Amino acid sequence: MSETKLAALAISWYDDNARDLPWRVPGVGAWPVLVSEVMLQQTPVVRVLPVWQQWVDRWPTPAALAAEIPGEAIRMWGRLGYPRRALRLHECATALVERHDGRVPEDLDELLALPGIGSYTARAVAAFAFGQRHPVVDTNVRRLVARAVAGEPDAGPATRPADLVATAELLPPEPTVAARASAAFMELGALVCTARAPRCGACPLAAACTWYGTGRPALPGTPSRRPQRYAGTDRQVRGLLLAVLRDSRGPVPTQRLDLVWADEVQRSRALAGLVQDGLVELAGDSCVLAGERREP
């Protein structure tokens, strides 16, 4: 079976099984697509949906977000996690206003030059917002391609140039069809060709999948991955501190933040990390979200 046939099978499945997500609606615009791609990094769709809707309702254009202070982006980010992404989106919106008259550019190199927009996000926006032919490679796609083409159970922890090449070879030549194939591969990886419990019996690629055809061999010597611990970590403390600041308007006394976590050393370390990351600013004996100290 030809490699482009894999794309045809994936697209046929996608046409019947794709989730109805608002950023996939035709004509939704490049900015909402970009916002969705940043939010979806390491975050489940079900958590992203309400926050994405609030963002695009409040800030339907890059200019609308750029006009706000960074702290408002952090506040609206809520509990999605990895709040530096909110800052990166604000920086990206500002750059779009300054460099591109408030529009998301179609050119891949211009997308890559935007702050906070990496290789995956740039290619995803080019494909899903502008219908271009680019390999859009996230964890789900790497795993799908590794299994279907190379016969490997997993693709490793990080995207390599070889992953982009292997995925690009599967894409049909017509740009809009290739973009739909990219979306289909991603959806298959997320819903069917999952890491822990792949549903090979429901996969449209099963008959052509090298891994399935060789009996789904496990990766020798590789233990199953355990989810990262969250409770008691600095990341949890950072989230608790940010929650207090998000729910407040204006400076929050450090004595109030002291009530968030009993371990003074860990609490101070977490707060210092938030300041270093540009999420929080010190204002005397108080703290504020980024930019709020400069409000009139």
C-alpha positions in Angstrom: 0.0 0.0 0.0 1.4 3.4 -1.0 2.1 5.9 1.8 -0.3 8.4 0.3 -3.0 5.7 0.6 -2.5 6.0 4.4 -3.5 9.6 4.2 -6.6 8.8 2.1 -7.7 6.2 4.7 -7.0 8.6 7.6 -9.0 11.4 5.9 -11.9 9.1 5.2 -12.0 8.1 8.9 -11.6 11.7 9.9 -14.5 12.8 7.8 -16.8 10.5 9.8 -15.2 10.6 13.3 -13.5 14.0 13.9 -14.5 15.7 17.1 -16.6 18.8 16.6 -14.3 21.5 17.9 -14.9 25.2 17.5 -11.4 26.0 16.2 -12.0 23.6 13.3 -15.1 25.5 12.0 -14.4 26.7 8.4 -13.6 30.4 8.4 -12.9 30.6 12.2 -9.7 32.6 11.4 -6.0 32.2 12.0 -5.8 33.9 15.3 -8.3 31.6 17.1 -6.5 28.6 15.5 -3.2 29.9 16.9 -4.7 30.4 20.3 -6.0 26.9 20.3 -2.7 25.4 19.3 -0.9 27.2 22.1 -3.5 26.2 24.7 -3.6 22.6 23.6 0.1 22.0 24.3 0.2 19.4 27.2 -3.4 20.2 28.0 -6.5 18.0 27.3 -9.2 19.4 24.9 -11.9 19.3 27.5 -10.0 21.7 29.7 -9.1 24.0 26.8 -12.6 24.4 25.3 -14.1 26.8 27.9 -11.0 28.9 28.3 -10.4 29.2 24.5 -14.0 30.4 24.1 -13.5 33.0 26.7 -10.3 34.2 25.1 -11.6 34.5 21.6 -14.8 36.2 22.9 -12.8 38.8 24.8 -9.8 39.1 22.4 -11.0 38.2 18.9 -8.0 39.8 17.3 -4.3 40.1 18.3 -4.7 43.8 18.7 -7.4 43.3 21.3 -5.1 41.2 23.4 -2.0 43.4 22.8 -3.9 46.3 24.2 -4.3 44.6 27.6 -1.6 44.3 30.2 0.1 40.9 30.5 -1.5 40.3 33.8 -5.0 40.1 32.2 -3.8 37.3 29.9 -2.5 35.4 33.0 -5.8 36.0 34.8 -7.8 34.7 31.9 -5.5 31.7 31.5 -7.1 30.4 34.7 -6.0 26.9 35.7 -4.9 25.6 32.3 -1.3 25.1 33.7 2.0 26.3 32.3 0.9 29.9 32.6 4.0 31.2 30.7 2.0 30.3 27.6 -0.3 33.1 28.5 2.7 35.5 28.5 3.9 34.1 25.2 0.5 34.6 23.6 0.5 38.2 24.8 4.0 38.7 23.4 2.9 37.1 20.1 -0.1 39.4 19.9 2.1 42.4 20.4 4.5 41.3 17.7 1.6 40.6 15.3 0.5 44.2 15.8 4.0 45.6 15.4 5.1 43.5 12.5 2.1 42.4 10.6 -0.6 45.0 11.1 -2.4 42.8 13.6 -2.8 39.8 11.3 -1.4 36.3 11.6 1.0 35.8 8.6 0.7 32.9 6.2 4.4 32.5 5.6 6.0 29.7 7.7 9.2 31.6 8.3 7.3 34.6 9.5 5.3 32.4 11.8 8.5 30.8 13.2 9.9 34.3 13.9 7.0 35.2 16.3 7.8 35.0 20.0 6.5 31.8 21.7 5.7 30.1 18.4 7.8 27.0 17.8 8.2 24.5 15.0 5.0 22.6 15.8 2.8 25.6 16.3 4.0 27.4 13.3 3.3 24.4 11.0 0.0 23.7 12.7 -1.2 27.3 12.0 0.1 27.2 8.4 -1.8 23.9 7.8 -5.0 24.3 9.7 -5.6 28.1 9.3 -4.2 28.5 5.8 -4.5 25.0 4.2 -0.8 24.6 3.5 1.2 21.5 3.1 3.5 21.1 6.1 4.2 18.1 8.4 2.4 18.9 11.6 4.1 16.6 14.1 3.1 16.3 17.7 3.4 13.4 20.1 0.3 11.7 18.7 1.5 12.0 15.1 5.0 10.8 15.9 3.6 7.7 17.6 1.2 7.0 14.7 3.9 7.3 12.1 6.4 5.3 14.1 3.9 2.4 14.4 2.4 2.5 10.9 5.5 3.1 8.9 8.5 2.0 11.0 6.9 -0.7 13.0 8.1 0.8 16.3 5.9 1.0 19.4 6.9 4.5 20.2 8.7 7.4 18.6 10.8 8.6 21.5 10.5 11.7 23.8 11.2 14.5 21.4 10.5 15.5 17.8 13.5 15.0 15.5 14.1 16.2 11.9 13.6 12.7 10.8 10.1 12.8 12.2 9.2 15.8 10.0 10.6 14.0 6.9 8.8 10.8 7.6 5.5 12.6 8.2 5.9 14.8 5.1 6.3 11.7 2.9 2.8 10.7 3.9 1.2 13.9 2.8 -0.7 14.2 -0.5 0.7 16.8 -2.9 -2.4 19.0 -2.9 -1.9 21.5 0.0 -5.5 21.6 1.3 -5.7 17.8 1.2 -2.4 17.5 2.9 -3.6 19.9 5.6 -6.6 17.7 6.2 -4.4 14.6 6.3 -2.3 16.3 9.0 -5.5 16.9 11.1 -6.6 13.3 10.5 -3.2 11.8 11.6 -3.4 13.9 14.7 -6.9 12.9 15.5 -6.2 9.2 15.0 -3.2 9.4 17.3 -5.3 11.1 20.0 -8.3 8.9 19.8 -7.3 5.5 18.4 -3.5 5.0 18.2 -3.1 6.0 21.8 0.1 5.4 23.9 -1.2 3.0 26.5 -4.3 1.3 25.0 -4.3 1.5 21.2 -7.6 0.5 19.6 -6.1 -1.3 16.6 -9.4 -3.0 15.8 -11.0 0.4 15.2 -8.1 1.9 13.3 -8.5 2.5 9.5 -4.8 2.0 9.0 -4.6 -1.4 10.7 -4.3 -3.4 7.5 -1.3 -1.3 6.4 0.3 -0.7 9.8 3.7 -2.3 10.1 3.6 -2.5 13.9 0.2 -4.1 13.9 1.2 -6.5 11.2 4.2 -7.8 13.2 2.2 -8.5 16.3 2.5 -5.1 18.1 6.0 -5.8 19.7 6.8 -3.9 22.8 9.9 -1.7 23.0 12.6 -3.9 24.7 13.8 -2.8 28.1 11.5 0.3 28.3 9.4 0.6 31.4 5.9 2.0 31.2 5.8 5.8 31.7 4.4 7.1 34.9 2.6 10.4 35.1 4.6 13.1 36.7 3.8 13.8 40.4 2.1 17.1 41.0 1.0 17.2 44.7 3.6 18.8 46.9 5.7 20.1 44.0 6.9 23.7 43.4 4.5 23.6 40.4 1.6 23.1 42.7 2.7 25.9 45.0 3.2 28.3 42.0 -0.4 27.5 40.9 -1.7 28.2 44.4 0.1 31.6 44.5 -1.1 32.5 41.1 -4.7 31.6 42.0 -4.6 34.2 44.8 -3.2 36.9 42.5 -5.6 36.1 39.7 -8.6 36.5 42.0 -7.4 39.8 43.3 -7.3 43.3 41.7 -4.2 45.3 42.7 -1.4 44.4 45.1 -1.6 41.4 47.3 0.3 41.6 50.6 3.0 39.0 50.9 1.5 38.1 54.3 -1.6 36.9 52.5 0.5 34.7 50.2 2.2 33.3 53.3 -1.1 31.5 54.1 -1.0 29.6 50.8 1.7 27.1 51.7 3.2 26.3 55.1 6.7 25.5 53.9 8.4 28.9 53.8 11.4 27.8 51.8 9.4 26.1 49.1 6.9 29.0 49.0 9.6 31.6 48.6 11.3 29.5 45.9 8.0 29.2 44.0 7.3 32.9 44.3 10.8 33.7 43.1 10.3 31.5 40.1 7.1 33.3 39.2 8.9 36.6 39.4 11.8 35.3 37.3 9.4 34.0 34.7 7.8 37.4 34.4 4.4 36.2 35.6 4.5 38.2 38.9 6.0 41.5 39.9 7.1 42.7 43.4 5.5 46.0 44.6 7.1 46.8 48.0 5.7 44.3 50.5 3.1 43.1 47.9 2.9 41.2 44.7 0.9 41.8 41.5 0.4 40.0 38.2 2.6 41.1 35.3 2.0 44.7 34.3 -0.6 45.6 37.0 2.0 47.7 38.9 2.2 50.0 35.9 -1.6 50.5 35.6 -2.7 54.1 36.2 
